[in-house]
Amino acid sequence: MIKSQSLSEGNDNTKNQVFRDIIRILITGLFFVLMASFIKSELIHTHGTDLQSIRELINRHVIFTSPVLGAVIFISAGGVLISLGIPRIWISAISGAIFGTAWGILIGLIASVIGATVLYHAGSFILGSVIKRRFGIRLNVWKQRFQDNAFWWILYGRLFPFSNATLASLFCGSCNVPFFPYLAASFLGFIPLAVVFTIFGSGSMNGNYTQIIIGIGLLLSILLIKHVVQKVFPDFKIGKNNIFSKQKY
């Protein structure tokens, strides 16, 4: 009876979590739709020009007439902001708005990897004792998981929406996770959301609602894959109070 009740409560919690995640995704999509509407109406009205001219104007000022220099500056600034706790998805969105979808994905990814590298070393050398006090005995559980298969646990945490990338990076550093598996898993895991939010940013800048709808569809697909994985591999149900929670992306 108790087991049956626990299973029922677990299913209800899963359904509630799915519902909350879907609402978050729709709110995110709505935000970018509103941004696209604003850019399409207000900026055109103010400047009396088309979106392509506005984008070229932004590029000339932001990229300083040199795409390579602009990319280097953006990557450096983005990496610093991510290491200070700014969610990487917003860096990818801004990258998409400035550089377009294709280059924006690459530039946003590089900035994300740099930020994750800084946070890893901060967790390893600077904030390790703080992390240990904060998590206590749970730290030992995650140390064991990382020892068993660091790559897959990190990849899982990076792949899916509504995870705390900042805390996860600090945590991995404090647990002395091998750096190269951490870096490889982070890079691969960053790709899906980098693609989605670069599409969002580019779509908003271009006033392209189709791109934003594609981004929403991709986010919903990622969410579906997450819950399929949790069904097939129940050990990946790592609960609410873990290093990958609290929706920091």
BAVO-696623 format. One line per 5 residues: number of its first residue (from 0); for each residue x, y, z of N, C-alpha, C, O. Coordinates in nm, 2 decimals. Example, Ala and Ser with C-alpha at 12.3 -4.5 7.8 and 13.67 -1.06 7.14 Angstrom:
residues 2
0	1.32 -0.57 0.78 1.23 -0.45 0.78 1.32 -0.33 0.78 1.42 -0.33 0.85; 1.28 -0.22 0.71 1.37 -0.11 0.71 1.29 0.00 0.79 1.34 0.11 0.80
END
This chain:
residues 249
0	0.08 -0.12 0.00 0.00 0.00 0.00 0.09 0.13 0.00 0.06 0.22 -0.08; 0.19 0.13 0.09 0.28 0.24 0.10 0.36 0.26 -0.03 0.38 0.37 -0.08; 0.40 0.14 -0.09 0.48 0.15 -0.21 0.39 0.20 -0.33 0.44 0.28 -0.41; 0.26 0.16 -0.33 0.17 0.20 -0.43 0.15 0.35 -0.42 0.14 0.42 -0.52; 0.13 0.40 -0.30 0.11 0.54 -0.28 0.23 0.62 -0.32 0.22 0.73 -0.37
5	0.35 0.57 -0.29 0.47 0.64 -0.33 0.49 0.65 -0.48 0.53 0.75 -0.53; 0.45 0.54 -0.55 0.46 0.54 -0.70 0.36 0.64 -0.75 0.39 0.72 -0.85; 0.24 0.65 -0.69 0.14 0.74 -0.74 0.19 0.89 -0.72 0.17 0.97 -0.80; 0.25 0.91 -0.60 0.30 1.05 -0.57 0.41 1.08 -0.67 0.42 1.20 -0.71; 0.49 0.98 -0.70 0.60 1.01 -0.79 0.55 1.04 -0.93 0.61 1.13 -1.00
10	0.45 0.97 -0.98 0.39 1.00 -1.11 0.33 1.14 -1.11 0.34 1.21 -1.21; 0.26 1.17 -1.00 0.20 1.31 -0.99 0.31 1.42 -1.00 0.29 1.52 -1.07; 0.42 1.39 -0.93 0.53 1.49 -0.93 0.59 1.51 -1.06 0.62 1.62 -1.11; 0.60 1.39 -1.14 0.66 1.40 -1.27 0.57 1.47 -1.36 0.61 1.56 -1.44; 0.44 1.45 -1.35 0.34 1.52 -1.44 0.34 1.67 -1.41 0.34 1.75 -1.50
15	0.35 1.70 -1.28 0.35 1.85 -1.24 0.48 1.91 -1.30 0.48 2.03 -1.34; 0.59 1.84 -1.29 0.72 1.89 -1.34 0.71 1.92 -1.49 0.76 2.02 -1.54; 0.66 1.82 -1.56 0.64 1.83 -1.71 0.56 1.95 -1.74 0.59 2.03 -1.83; 0.45 1.97 -1.67 0.36 2.08 -1.69 0.43 2.22 -1.66 0.42 2.31 -1.74; 0.51 2.22 -1.55 0.58 2.35 -1.52 0.68 2.37 -1.63 0.70 2.49 -1.67
20	0.75 2.27 -1.68 0.85 2.29 -1.78 0.79 2.34 -1.91 0.85 2.43 -1.97; 0.68 2.29 -1.95 0.61 2.33 -2.07 0.57 2.48 -2.06 0.59 2.55 -2.15; 0.52 2.52 -1.94 0.48 2.66 -1.92 0.60 2.75 -1.93 0.59 2.85 -1.99; 0.71 2.70 -1.87 0.84 2.78 -1.88 0.88 2.80 -2.03 0.92 2.91 -2.07; 0.87 2.69 -2.10 0.91 2.70 -2.25 0.82 2.79 -2.32 0.87 2.87 -2.40
25	0.69 2.79 -2.30 0.60 2.87 -2.37 0.62 3.02 -2.33 0.61 3.11 -2.41; 0.65 3.05 -2.20 0.68 3.18 -2.16 0.81 3.23 -2.22 0.81 3.35 -2.27; 0.91 3.15 -2.23 1.03 3.18 -2.30 1.00 3.22 -2.45 1.05 3.32 -2.50; 0.93 3.13 -2.51 0.89 3.16 -2.65 0.81 3.29 -2.67 0.84 3.37 -2.76; 0.72 3.32 -2.58 0.64 3.44 -2.58 0.73 3.56 -2.57 0.71 3.66 -2.63
30	0.83 3.55 -2.48 0.93 3.66 -2.46 0.99 3.70 -2.59 1.00 3.82 -2.62; 1.04 3.60 -2.66 1.11 3.63 -2.79 1.02 3.67 -2.90 1.06 3.75 -2.98; 0.89 3.63 -2.90 0.79 3.68 -2.99 0.77 3.83 -2.97 0.76 3.90 -3.06; 0.76 3.86 -2.84 0.74 4.01 -2.80 0.86 4.09 -2.84 0.85 4.20 -2.89; 0.98 4.03 -2.82 1.10 4.10 -2.87 1.10 4.13 -3.02 1.13 4.23 -3.06
35	1.06 4.02 -3.09 1.06 4.03 -3.24 0.96 4.14 -3.28 0.98 4.22 -3.37; 0.84 4.14 -3.21 0.74 4.24 -3.25 0.79 4.38 -3.22 0.76 4.47 -3.30; 0.86 4.40 -3.11 0.91 4.53 -3.07 1.01 4.58 -3.17 1.00 4.69 -3.22; 1.10 4.49 -3.21 1.21 4.53 -3.30 1.15 4.56 -3.44 1.19 4.65 -3.51; 1.05 4.48 -3.48 0.99 4.49 -3.61 0.91 4.62 -3.62 0.90 4.68 -3.73
40	0.85 4.66 -3.51 0.76 4.78 -3.51 0.83 4.91 -3.47 0.84 5.00 -3.55; 0.89 4.91 -3.35 0.94 5.03 -3.29 1.07 5.07 -3.36 1.08 5.19 -3.40; 1.16 4.98 -3.38 1.29 5.03 -3.45 1.27 5.07 -3.59 1.33 5.17 -3.64; 1.18 5.00 -3.66 1.16 5.04 -3.80 1.09 5.18 -3.80 1.12 5.26 -3.89; 0.99 5.19 -3.71 0.92 5.32 -3.70 1.02 5.44 -3.67 1.01 5.55 -3.72
45	1.11 5.41 -3.57 1.21 5.51 -3.53 1.31 5.55 -3.63 1.34 5.66 -3.66; 1.36 5.44 -3.70 1.48 5.47 -3.79 1.43 5.47 -3.94 1.51 5.51 -4.02; 1.30 5.44 -3.96 1.25 5.44 -4.10 1.33 5.36 -4.19 1.36 5.40 -4.31; 1.37 5.24 -4.15 1.45 5.15 -4.24 1.41 5.01 -4.22 1.32 4.98 -4.14; 1.47 4.92 -4.29 1.43 4.78 -4.28 1.52 4.71 -4.18 1.62 4.76 -4.13
50	1.48 4.58 -4.14 1.55 4.51 -4.04 1.70 4.48 -4.08 1.79 4.48 -3.99; 1.72 4.45 -4.20 1.86 4.42 -4.25 1.95 4.54 -4.23 2.06 4.53 -4.18; 1.90 4.66 -4.25 1.98 4.78 -4.23 2.01 4.81 -4.09 2.12 4.85 -4.05; 1.91 4.78 -4.00 1.93 4.79 -3.86 2.03 4.70 -3.81 2.12 4.73 -3.73; 2.02 4.57 -3.86 2.12 4.47 -3.82 2.26 4.51 -3.86 2.36 4.50 -3.79
55	2.28 4.56 -3.98 2.41 4.61 -4.03 2.46 4.72 -3.95 2.58 4.73 -3.92; 2.37 4.81 -3.91 2.41 4.93 -3.82 2.46 4.87 -3.69 2.57 4.92 -3.64; 2.39 4.78 -3.63 2.44 4.72 -3.50 2.57 4.65 -3.52 2.66 4.66 -3.44; 2.59 4.57 -3.63 2.71 4.50 -3.66 2.83 4.60 -3.67 2.94 4.57 -3.62; 2.80 4.71 -3.74 2.91 4.81 -3.76 2.96 4.87 -3.62 3.08 4.89 -3.61
60	2.87 4.89 -3.53 2.91 4.95 -3.40 2.96 4.84 -3.31 3.06 4.87 -3.24; 2.89 4.73 -3.30 2.93 4.62 -3.21 3.06 4.55 -3.25 3.14 4.51 -3.17; 3.07 4.52 -3.38 3.18 4.44 -3.43 3.30 4.53 -3.47 3.40 4.47 -3.51; 3.28 4.66 -3.46 3.39 4.75 -3.49 3.45 4.73 -3.63 3.58 4.73 -3.65; 3.37 4.70 -3.73 3.40 4.68 -3.87 3.49 4.56 -3.89 3.52 4.53 -4.01
65	3.52 4.48 -3.79 3.60 4.36 -3.80 3.53 4.25 -3.74 3.52 4.24 -3.61; 3.48 4.15 -3.82 3.40 4.04 -3.76 3.49 3.96 -3.66 3.44 3.91 -3.56; 3.61 3.94 -3.70 3.70 3.86 -3.61 3.72 3.93 -3.48 3.71 3.86 -3.37; 3.75 4.06 -3.48 3.77 4.13 -3.36 3.64 4.13 -3.27 3.64 4.11 -3.15; 3.53 4.15 -3.34 3.40 4.15 -3.27 3.37 4.02 -3.21 3.32 4.01 -3.09
70	3.40 3.91 -3.28 3.38 3.77 -3.22 3.47 3.75 -3.10 3.42 3.70 -3.00; 3.60 3.79 -3.11 3.69 3.78 -2.99 3.64 3.86 -2.87 3.64 3.81 -2.76; 3.60 3.98 -2.90 3.55 4.06 -2.79 3.43 4.00 -2.73 3.41 4.00 -2.60; 3.33 3.96 -2.81 3.21 3.90 -2.76 3.24 3.77 -2.68 3.18 3.75 -2.57; 3.32 3.69 -2.73 3.35 3.56 -2.66 3.42 3.59 -2.53 3.38 3.53 -2.43
75	3.51 3.68 -2.53 3.58 3.72 -2.40 3.48 3.77 -2.30 3.47 3.73 -2.18; 3.39 3.87 -2.34 3.29 3.93 -2.25 3.19 3.83 -2.21 3.15 3.82 -2.09; 3.15 3.74 -2.30 3.05 3.64 -2.27 3.10 3.54 -2.17 3.03 3.50 -2.08; 3.23 3.50 -2.19 3.29 3.40 -2.10 3.30 3.46 -1.96 3.27 3.39 -1.86; 3.33 3.59 -1.95 3.34 3.65 -1.82 3.20 3.66 -1.75 3.19 3.63 -1.63
80	3.10 3.70 -1.83 2.97 3.71 -1.77 2.91 3.57 -1.73 2.85 3.56 -1.62; 2.94 3.47 -1.81 2.89 3.34 -1.77 2.97 3.29 -1.64 2.90 3.23 -1.55; 3.09 3.32 -1.63 3.17 3.28 -1.51 3.12 3.36 -1.39 3.14 3.32 -1.27; 3.05 3.47 -1.41 3.00 3.55 -1.30 2.85 3.51 -1.27 2.79 3.57 -1.18; 2.80 3.41 -1.34 2.67 3.36 -1.31 2.56 3.39 -1.40 2.44 3.35 -1.38
85	2.59 3.47 -1.51 2.49 3.50 -1.61 2.46 3.37 -1.69 2.55 3.31 -1.74; 2.33 3.33 -1.70 2.30 3.21 -1.78 2.35 3.21 -1.92 2.33 3.31 -1.99; 2.41 3.11 -1.96 2.47 3.10 -2.09 2.37 3.11 -2.20 2.40 3.15 -2.31; 2.24 3.08 -2.18 2.14 3.08 -2.29 2.12 3.23 -2.34 2.10 3.25 -2.45; 2.14 3.32 -2.24 2.12 3.46 -2.29 2.24 3.51 -2.37 2.22 3.60 -2.45
90	2.35 3.46 -2.34 2.47 3.49 -2.42 2.45 3.44 -2.56 2.48 3.50 -2.66; 2.40 3.31 -2.57 2.37 3.26 -2.70 2.27 3.34 -2.78 2.28 3.36 -2.90; 2.16 3.38 -2.70 2.06 3.46 -2.77 2.11 3.59 -2.82 2.08 3.63 -2.94; 2.20 3.66 -2.75 2.26 3.78 -2.79 2.35 3.76 -2.91 2.36 3.84 -3.00; 2.42 3.65 -2.90 2.51 3.61 -3.01 2.44 3.59 -3.14 2.48 3.63 -3.24
95	2.32 3.52 -3.13 2.24 3.50 -3.25 2.18 3.63 -3.30 2.18 3.65 -3.42; 2.15 3.73 -3.22 2.10 3.86 -3.26 2.21 3.94 -3.33 2.18 4.01 -3.43; 2.33 3.92 -3.29 2.44 4.00 -3.35 2.50 3.94 -3.47 2.52 4.00 -3.57; 2.53 3.81 -3.45 2.61 3.74 -3.55 2.53 3.65 -3.65 2.59 3.60 -3.74; 2.40 3.63 -3.62 2.32 3.54 -3.70 2.33 3.40 -3.65 2.40 3.37 -3.55
100	2.25 3.31 -3.70 2.23 3.18 -3.65 2.36 3.09 -3.65 2.41 3.04 -3.55; 2.42 3.08 -3.77 2.53 2.99 -3.79 2.65 3.03 -3.70 2.70 2.95 -3.62; 2.70 3.16 -3.72 2.81 3.20 -3.64 2.78 3.22 -3.50 2.86 3.20 -3.41; 2.65 3.26 -3.47 2.61 3.28 -3.34 2.62 3.16 -3.25 2.66 3.17 -3.13; 2.58 3.04 -3.31 2.59 2.92 -3.24 2.74 2.89 -3.19 2.76 2.86 -3.08
105	2.83 2.90 -3.29 2.97 2.87 -3.26 3.03 2.97 -3.16 3.09 2.93 -3.06; 3.00 3.10 -3.18 3.05 3.20 -3.09 2.99 3.19 -2.95 3.07 3.20 -2.85; 2.86 3.16 -2.94 2.80 3.14 -2.81 2.85 3.02 -2.74 2.87 3.02 -2.61; 2.88 2.91 -2.81 2.93 2.79 -2.76 3.07 2.81 -2.70 3.10 2.76 -2.59; 3.16 2.88 -2.77 3.29 2.90 -2.72 3.29 2.98 -2.60 3.36 2.96 -2.50
110	3.20 3.09 -2.59 3.19 3.17 -2.47 3.14 3.08 -2.35 3.19 3.10 -2.24; 3.05 2.99 -2.38 3.00 2.90 -2.28 3.10 2.81 -2.22 3.11 2.79 -2.10; 3.19 2.76 -2.31 3.29 2.67 -2.27 3.40 2.74 -2.18 3.45 2.69 -2.08; 3.43 2.86 -2.22 3.52 2.94 -2.15 3.47 2.97 -2.01 3.54 2.96 -1.91; 3.34 3.01 -2.00 3.28 3.04 -1.87 3.28 2.91 -1.78 3.30 2.92 -1.66
115	3.24 2.80 -1.84 3.24 2.67 -1.77 3.38 2.63 -1.72 3.39 2.58 -1.61; 3.48 2.66 -1.80 3.62 2.63 -1.76 3.66 2.72 -1.64 3.72 2.67 -1.54; 3.63 2.85 -1.64 3.66 2.94 -1.53 3.59 2.89 -1.40 3.65 2.89 -1.30; 3.46 2.86 -1.42 3.38 2.81 -1.30 3.44 2.68 -1.24 3.44 2.66 -1.12; 3.48 2.59 -1.33 3.54 2.46 -1.28 3.66 2.49 -1.20 3.68 2.43 -1.09
120	3.75 2.58 -1.24 3.87 2.60 -1.17 3.84 2.69 -1.04 3.91 2.67 -0.94; 3.74 2.77 -1.05 3.70 2.84 -0.93 3.65 2.74 -0.82 3.68 2.76 -0.70; 3.57 2.64 -0.86 3.52 2.54 -0.77 3.64 2.45 -0.72 3.63 2.41 -0.60; 3.74 2.44 -0.80 3.85 2.35 -0.76 3.95 2.42 -0.66 3.99 2.36 -0.57; 3.97 2.55 -0.69 4.08 2.62 -0.61 4.03 2.72 -0.51 4.09 2.75 -0.41
125	3.91 2.78 -0.54 3.87 2.90 -0.46 3.74 2.86 -0.38 3.74 2.89 -0.26; 3.64 2.81 -0.44 3.51 2.79 -0.37 3.49 2.65 -0.33 3.38 2.62 -0.29; 3.59 2.56 -0.33 3.57 2.42 -0.29 3.52 2.41 -0.15 3.43 2.33 -0.13; 3.57 2.48 -0.06 3.53 2.47 0.08 3.39 2.51 0.10 3.31 2.46 0.18; 3.35 2.62 0.03 3.21 2.67 0.03 3.11 2.56 -0.02 3.01 2.54 0.04
130	3.15 2.50 -0.13 3.06 2.40 -0.19 3.05 2.28 -0.09 2.94 2.23 -0.07; 3.16 2.24 -0.03 3.15 2.13 0.07 3.06 2.16 0.19 2.99 2.07 0.23; 3.07 2.28 0.24 2.98 2.32 0.35 2.83 2.32 0.30 2.74 2.29 0.38; 2.81 2.37 0.18 2.68 2.39 0.13 2.61 2.25 0.11 2.49 2.24 0.14; 2.68 2.15 0.06 2.62 2.03 0.02 2.64 1.91 0.12 2.56 1.82 0.12
135	2.74 1.92 0.21 2.76 1.83 0.31 2.77 1.68 0.26 2.86 1.66 0.17; 2.69 1.59 0.31 2.70 1.45 0.28 2.67 1.42 0.13 2.71 1.33 0.08; 2.58 1.51 0.08 2.54 1.49 -0.06 2.66 1.50 -0.16 2.66 1.44 -0.27; 2.76 1.57 -0.12 2.88 1.58 -0.20 2.95 1.44 -0.22 2.99 1.42 -0.33; 2.94 1.36 -0.12 3.00 1.23 -0.13 2.93 1.14 -0.23 2.99 1.06 -0.31
140	2.79 1.16 -0.23 2.71 1.08 -0.33 2.75 1.12 -0.47 2.76 1.03 -0.56; 2.76 1.25 -0.50 2.79 1.30 -0.63 2.94 1.27 -0.67 2.97 1.24 -0.78; 3.02 1.27 -0.57 3.16 1.23 -0.60 3.17 1.08 -0.65 3.24 1.05 -0.74; 3.09 1.00 -0.59 3.08 0.86 -0.63 3.03 0.84 -0.77 3.08 0.77 -0.85; 2.92 0.92 -0.80 2.86 0.92 -0.93 2.96 0.96 -1.04 2.98 0.90 -1.14
145	3.03 1.07 -1.01 3.13 1.12 -1.10 3.25 1.03 -1.12 3.30 1.01 -1.23; 3.29 0.96 -1.01 3.39 0.86 -1.02 3.35 0.74 -1.11 3.43 0.68 -1.19; 3.22 0.70 -1.10 3.17 0.59 -1.18 3.16 0.63 -1.32 3.20 0.55 -1.41; 3.11 0.74 -1.35 3.10 0.78 -1.49 3.08 0.93 -1.50 2.96 0.98 -1.52; 3.18 1.01 -1.49 3.17 1.16 -1.49 3.12 1.21 -1.62 3.03 1.30 -1.62
150	3.16 1.16 -1.73 3.12 1.21 -1.86 2.97 1.21 -1.88 2.91 1.31 -1.92; 2.91 1.09 -1.85 2.77 1.08 -1.88 2.68 1.16 -1.78 2.58 1.21 -1.82; 2.72 1.17 -1.65 2.64 1.25 -1.56 2.65 1.39 -1.59 2.55 1.46 -1.58; 2.77 1.44 -1.63 2.78 1.58 -1.67 2.70 1.61 -1.80 2.63 1.71 -1.81; 2.72 1.52 -1.89 2.64 1.54 -2.02 2.49 1.54 -2.00 2.43 1.63 -2.05
155	2.44 1.46 -1.91 2.30 1.45 -1.88 2.26 1.59 -1.82 2.15 1.64 -1.86; 2.34 1.64 -1.73 2.30 1.77 -1.66 2.31 1.89 -1.76 2.23 1.98 -1.74; 2.40 1.88 -1.86 2.41 1.99 -1.95 2.30 1.99 -2.06 2.27 2.09 -2.11; 2.26 1.87 -2.10 2.17 1.86 -2.22 2.04 1.92 -2.20 1.98 1.98 -2.30; 1.98 1.91 -2.08 1.84 1.94 -2.07 1.81 2.08 -2.01 1.89 2.13 -1.93
160	1.69 2.13 -2.04 1.66 2.27 -1.99 1.64 2.27 -1.84 1.62 2.17 -1.78; 1.64 2.39 -1.79 1.61 2.42 -1.65 1.71 2.35 -1.55 1.67 2.29 -1.45; 1.83 2.36 -1.58 1.94 2.31 -1.49 2.03 2.43 -1.46 2.04 2.52 -1.53; 2.10 2.41 -1.35 2.19 2.52 -1.30 2.33 2.49 -1.34 2.41 2.42 -1.28; 2.37 2.55 -1.46 2.50 2.52 -1.52 2.61 2.58 -1.43 2.72 2.53 -1.42
165	2.58 2.70 -1.37 2.68 2.76 -1.29 2.72 2.68 -1.17 2.84 2.65 -1.14; 2.62 2.63 -1.09 2.65 2.55 -0.97 2.71 2.42 -1.01 2.79 2.37 -0.94; 2.66 2.36 -1.12 2.71 2.23 -1.17 2.86 2.24 -1.20 2.94 2.15 -1.16; 2.90 2.35 -1.26 3.04 2.37 -1.29 3.13 2.38 -1.17 3.23 2.32 -1.16; 3.08 2.46 -1.07 3.15 2.48 -0.94 3.16 2.35 -0.87 3.27 2.31 -0.81
170	3.05 2.27 -0.87 3.05 2.14 -0.81 3.15 2.04 -0.86 3.22 1.97 -0.79; 3.15 2.04 -1.00 3.25 1.95 -1.06 3.39 1.98 -1.03 3.47 1.89 -1.01; 3.42 2.11 -1.02 3.56 2.15 -0.98 3.59 2.11 -0.84 3.70 2.06 -0.81; 3.49 2.13 -0.75 3.51 2.09 -0.61 3.52 1.94 -0.59 3.59 1.90 -0.49; 3.46 1.87 -0.68 3.47 1.72 -0.67 3.59 1.66 -0.74 3.61 1.54 -0.74
175	3.67 1.75 -0.79 3.79 1.71 -0.87 3.76 1.61 -0.98 3.83 1.51 -1.01; 3.65 1.64 -1.05 3.62 1.57 -1.17 3.73 1.59 -1.27 3.77 1.70 -1.29; 3.78 1.48 -1.34 3.88 1.50 -1.44 3.84 1.61 -1.55 3.73 1.61 -1.59; 3.93 1.70 -1.58 3.90 1.82 -1.65 3.85 1.78 -1.79 3.75 1.84 -1.84; 3.92 1.70 -1.86 3.89 1.68 -2.01 3.76 1.61 -2.03 3.68 1.65 -2.12
180	3.72 1.50 -1.95 3.58 1.45 -1.96 3.48 1.56 -1.93 3.37 1.57 -1.99; 3.51 1.64 -1.83 3.42 1.75 -1.79 3.40 1.85 -1.91 3.29 1.89 -1.94; 3.51 1.89 -1.97 3.51 1.98 -2.08 3.44 1.92 -2.20 3.36 1.99 -2.27; 3.46 1.80 -2.23 3.40 1.73 -2.35 3.25 1.72 -2.33 3.17 1.75 -2.42; 3.21 1.67 -2.21 3.07 1.65 -2.18 3.00 1.79 -2.18 2.88 1.80 -2.23
185	3.06 1.89 -2.13 3.00 2.03 -2.12 2.98 2.08 -2.26 2.88 2.13 -2.30; 3.08 2.07 -2.35 3.07 2.12 -2.48 2.96 2.05 -2.56 2.88 2.11 -2.62; 2.95 1.92 -2.55 2.85 1.84 -2.62 2.71 1.87 -2.56 2.61 1.89 -2.64; 2.71 1.88 -2.43 2.58 1.91 -2.36 2.53 2.05 -2.39 2.41 2.08 -2.38; 2.62 2.15 -2.41 2.58 2.28 -2.44 2.51 2.30 -2.57 2.44 2.40 -2.59
190	2.54 2.22 -2.67 2.50 2.24 -2.81 2.35 2.26 -2.82 2.31 2.35 -2.89; 2.27 2.16 -2.77 2.12 2.18 -2.80 2.06 2.31 -2.76 2.00 2.38 -2.84; 2.09 2.36 -2.64 2.03 2.49 -2.59 2.10 2.60 -2.66 2.04 2.71 -2.68; 2.23 2.59 -2.69 2.30 2.70 -2.77 2.23 2.72 -2.90 2.21 2.83 -2.95; 2.20 2.61 -2.97 2.13 2.61 -3.10 1.99 2.68 -3.08 1.95 2.77 -3.16
195	1.91 2.63 -2.98 1.78 2.69 -2.96 1.78 2.84 -2.94 1.70 2.91 -3.00; 1.86 2.88 -2.84 1.86 3.02 -2.80 1.93 3.11 -2.90 1.90 3.23 -2.91; 2.02 3.06 -2.98 2.07 3.14 -3.09 1.96 3.16 -3.20 1.95 3.27 -3.25; 1.89 3.06 -3.22 1.77 3.07 -3.31 1.67 3.17 -3.26 1.62 3.26 -3.33; 1.65 3.17 -3.13 1.56 3.27 -3.07 1.61 3.41 -3.09 1.54 3.50 -3.13
200	1.74 3.43 -3.06 1.80 3.56 -3.07 1.80 3.61 -3.22 1.76 3.73 -3.24; 1.84 3.52 -3.31 1.84 3.56 -3.45 1.70 3.59 -3.50 1.67 3.68 -3.57; 1.60 3.50 -3.46 1.46 3.52 -3.50 1.40 3.65 -3.45 1.33 3.72 -3.52; 1.44 3.69 -3.32 1.39 3.82 -3.27 1.45 3.93 -3.34 1.38 4.03 -3.37; 1.58 3.93 -3.37 1.64 4.04 -3.44 1.59 4.06 -3.58 1.58 4.17 -3.63
205	1.56 3.94 -3.65 1.50 3.95 -3.79 1.35 3.97 -3.79 1.30 3.98 -3.90; 1.29 3.96 -3.68 1.14 3.96 -3.68 1.08 3.84 -3.74 0.98 3.84 -3.80; 1.16 3.73 -3.73 1.12 3.60 -3.79 1.05 3.51 -3.70 1.11 3.44 -3.62; 0.91 3.51 -3.70 0.84 3.43 -3.60 0.85 3.28 -3.63 0.84 3.20 -3.54; 0.88 3.24 -3.76 0.90 3.10 -3.79 1.02 3.05 -3.71 1.01 2.93 -3.66
210	1.13 3.12 -3.71 1.25 3.08 -3.63 1.21 3.06 -3.48 1.26 2.96 -3.42; 1.13 3.15 -3.43 1.10 3.14 -3.29 1.01 3.02 -3.26 1.03 2.95 -3.16; 0.92 2.99 -3.35 0.83 2.87 -3.34 0.92 2.74 -3.35 0.90 2.65 -3.28; 1.02 2.74 -3.44 1.11 2.63 -3.45 1.19 2.61 -3.32 1.21 2.50 -3.27; 1.23 2.72 -3.26 1.30 2.72 -3.13 1.21 2.66 -3.02 1.26 2.58 -2.94
215	1.09 2.70 -3.01 0.99 2.64 -2.92 0.98 2.49 -2.94 0.98 2.41 -2.84; 0.96 2.45 -3.07 0.95 2.31 -3.10 1.07 2.23 -3.05 1.06 2.12 -3.00; 1.19 2.29 -3.08 1.31 2.22 -3.04 1.32 2.20 -2.88 1.36 2.10 -2.83; 1.28 2.31 -2.81 1.28 2.30 -2.66 1.19 2.20 -2.61 1.22 2.12 -2.52; 1.07 2.19 -2.67 0.97 2.09 -2.63 1.03 1.95 -2.66 1.00 1.85 -2.59
220	1.10 1.94 -2.78 1.16 1.81 -2.81 1.26 1.76 -2.71 1.27 1.65 -2.67; 1.35 1.86 -2.67 1.45 1.83 -2.57 1.38 1.79 -2.44 1.43 1.69 -2.37; 1.28 1.86 -2.40 1.20 1.82 -2.28 1.15 1.68 -2.29 1.15 1.60 -2.20; 1.09 1.64 -2.41 1.04 1.51 -2.43 1.15 1.40 -2.42 1.13 1.30 -2.35; 1.26 1.43 -2.48 1.37 1.34 -2.47 1.42 1.32 -2.32 1.45 1.21 -2.28
225	1.42 1.43 -2.25 1.46 1.42 -2.11 1.37 1.32 -2.03 1.42 1.24 -1.96; 1.24 1.33 -2.05 1.15 1.25 -1.97 1.15 1.10 -2.03 1.12 1.01 -1.95; 1.18 1.08 -2.15 1.19 0.95 -2.21 1.32 0.88 -2.14 1.31 0.77 -2.10; 1.43 0.96 -2.13 1.55 0.91 -2.07 1.52 0.87 -1.92 1.57 0.77 -1.88; 1.44 0.95 -1.85 1.41 0.93 -1.71 1.32 0.80 -1.70 1.33 0.73 -1.60
230	1.24 0.78 -1.80 1.16 0.66 -1.79 1.24 0.53 -1.82 1.22 0.43 -1.75; 1.33 0.54 -1.92 1.41 0.42 -1.96 1.52 0.40 -1.86 1.55 0.28 -1.82; 1.58 0.51 -1.80 1.69 0.50 -1.71 1.65 0.57 -1.58 1.69 0.68 -1.56; 1.57 0.50 -1.49 1.52 0.57 -1.37 1.63 0.62 -1.28 1.60 0.70 -1.19; 1.75 0.57 -1.29 1.86 0.61 -1.20 1.89 0.76 -1.23 1.95 0.83 -1.15
235	1.85 0.81 -1.35 1.88 0.95 -1.38 1.77 1.05 -1.31 1.78 1.17 -1.33; 1.68 0.99 -1.24 1.59 1.08 -1.17 1.66 1.13 -1.04 1.65 1.06 -0.94; 1.72 1.24 -1.05 1.81 1.28 -0.95 1.75 1.38 -0.85 1.82 1.44 -0.77; 1.62 1.40 -0.87 1.55 1.48 -0.77 1.56 1.63 -0.78 1.63 1.68 -0.87; 1.49 1.70 -0.70 1.48 1.85 -0.71 1.60 1.92 -0.65 1.65 2.02 -0.70
240	1.65 1.86 -0.54 1.76 1.93 -0.46 1.90 1.87 -0.50 1.97 1.81 -0.42; 1.93 1.89 -0.63 2.06 1.84 -0.68 2.13 1.95 -0.75 2.08 2.06 -0.77; 2.25 1.92 -0.79 2.34 2.03 -0.85 2.29 2.08 -0.99 2.33 2.18 -1.03; 2.20 2.00 -1.05 2.15 2.04 -1.18 2.01 2.11 -1.18 1.95 2.13 -1.28; 1.96 2.14 -1.06 1.83 2.20 -1.05 1.84 2.35 -1.05 1.95 2.41 -1.05
245	1.72 2.41 -1.03 1.71 2.56 -1.01 1.72 2.64 -1.14 1.75 2.76 -1.13; 1.69 2.58 -1.26 1.68 2.65 -1.38 1.77 2.77 -1.41 1.72 2.88 -1.43; 1.90 2.74 -1.41 1.99 2.85 -1.45 2.05 2.82 -1.58 2.13 2.90 -1.64; 2.01 2.71 -1.65 2.06 2.66 -1.78 2.21 2.65 -1.78 2.27 2.61 -1.88
END
